[in-house]
């Protein structure tokens, strides 16, 4: 852990660019739905090596979509606040 941030080696390895999608998205969308947003709304190819970061309306969940040349790297992260201590923690799942 560095400065309160947990390191996740291999999460995004040298993406060409990192795009933050400004509009909130429905977190029920999967790889196909997020790829469609990248193609239609951003006019980019989801297979170009860039990482695309999506968040929900509440801003407490993100999804990261990235093509690594062999398949999509897909990360879901959630930020949750502990009701007792008031501290936030982040948990992530790699696909």
N, C-alpha and C positions, 0 to 999 in steps of 0.2 A: 504494500500500500504506500502511495506517495502523496503526501499532502491531502489525505482524506479520500483519494481516488484509488480504487483498486485497479492494478494493472492487469490487462487481459492480453497477453502476448498472442499474436496471430489473429487478433480480431479483425483488423484491416491492415493488410500488409501492402504498403506502398501503392495506394490507389492513385490513379492518374490525377483525379480531382475529387473533392468531396462537395457534393451538392446538398444543401439544406432546403427541403421543400417547405415553403412558407405556409401554405394552406394546410390545415389539419386534415388527416385522412382517417377513414374508418379502419380501426385496427383489426377488423375481421378480414380485411383484404390479405390475400396470400401473394406469392411470388408473381403470378400472372397479373393480378390486379395492380400491384405496385409497378410492374414493368409497363403496363398500359399507361399509367400516369406519367412515367418517365418519357415514353414515346409521344403521347398526345399533348400533355400539358407543358412539358419541358423541351420537347422536340430534340431529344437526345436518344442515343441507342443505349439500352441498359447493358449491352454486351461490350461496351467500349473500354471497360476497366476502371471507370469512375465508381465511387461509392455514393449512394443516394440515401439520405436520412429523412425519415418521415416521423411525424409526431401526431398524437391524438389531440383532440380539442382541449382536454384538461392539462396537457403538457406533462403528464406523468408517465408516459410510455413512448418509446421510440422503436422504430424498426429500421435496420440498415440493410440495404440491398446492394450486392456487389457481385459482378461476374469475374471469376478469376482465370478464365480461359478453359476450364474444364467443367464448370458448373457454377451455380449461384451460391454465394456465401450469404447467409441470412441470419440476422441477429435480432432478437427481441429483448429489450431491456425495460424494466419497470422501476420507477422510483417510488418507494413507499415510506411513509412517515410513521414512526412508532408512536402510538398514542400515549404511552407512558412517559417516555423520555423526550419526545419531540424531535429525535434525531432521524435523519433520512438515511435510507440505505438503498442501494441499487443492486438488483439481481438481473443477470443476463443469461439467455439461452442461445447457444450457437446451433445453427442447422446446416 
